[in-house]
Amino acid sequence: MELAKLRYFYQVAKMGNVTKAADEIHIAQPALTKAVKQLEEELGAPLFYKKGRNIYLTEFGVYLQRRLEELLPQVDGLAGEIEHLKGERRRTVKLNVLTASTAVTEAVVEYKKKHRGAVFQLIQNEAETDCDVSVRLGGADFGAFAKPLTEMVLEEEIYLAVPKNSPYAERESIALGEVKDEWFVHLAGSRPFRAVCDGFCAAAGFSPKTSFESDSPTAVKNIIGANAGVGFWPEYTWGRVSADVKLLHIQAPVCKRSIVVSLHESPFPSAVAEDFFAYLTQKLQNKKKRHGKNV
């Protein structure tokens, strides 16, 4: 059923005269009459009947006119609604954060302060492939993510964090196997960083004993500082070290991870997404340089 035919019918029904309706919408009268007849054939029901020289709506015509009075304004408003959505999309960043969430969240907050109109849709889902920017571990399955337009890879060292009153705090480095009998403070097992750290312990020949675990990096950092155990600390994504914690370089095994920040292709690219990608990558690079001087 063509929208044009429905509009033609509605105009005839509204004016009650084919000739006047044809003049109003600038179409030849025979063409208008043919379009209405075709619509009646499609519906399998008469929409008009003649009485003398005048035409009147049948019960089917009355119903269709009433429904079109509701629907046509909605259809006519669709173009404006799509234009509004396009404007929102230009200001929106679909951000899938699979690692380094603390550092990325800080970047989002700072970016929003400088760009009030920016909108962020934050995702933490490996199965979600519709995103503008993703932050994930290097080596993780890229899956069905949209092809990256560009990406940046950062190598981050993982330190061993010990309480300041720990006997290890006098040292600058340590082999991970030396703390196999210590209690560990961890991020929860559902977090990607936990799997990375468990892998380091396995490489050192032990399974860590857990004294505390949490979904919150802040809670993990505070509990280490409270002398409840030792733990792993990402070089720069967790920020500065508190006065209660000392970071030790791990001599063996090599404890590092790669973080990949990608800007993905999109059927309707967002200029804000491109700008935020540049902002985020620059911030992470600067943060790494600053932290490297303080460790």
Summary of the structure (lengths in Angstrom):
residues: 295
radius of gyration: 32.4
end to end distance: 70.4
largest distance: 107.8
contacts: 871
relative contact order: 0.14
helix: 45%
strand: 25%
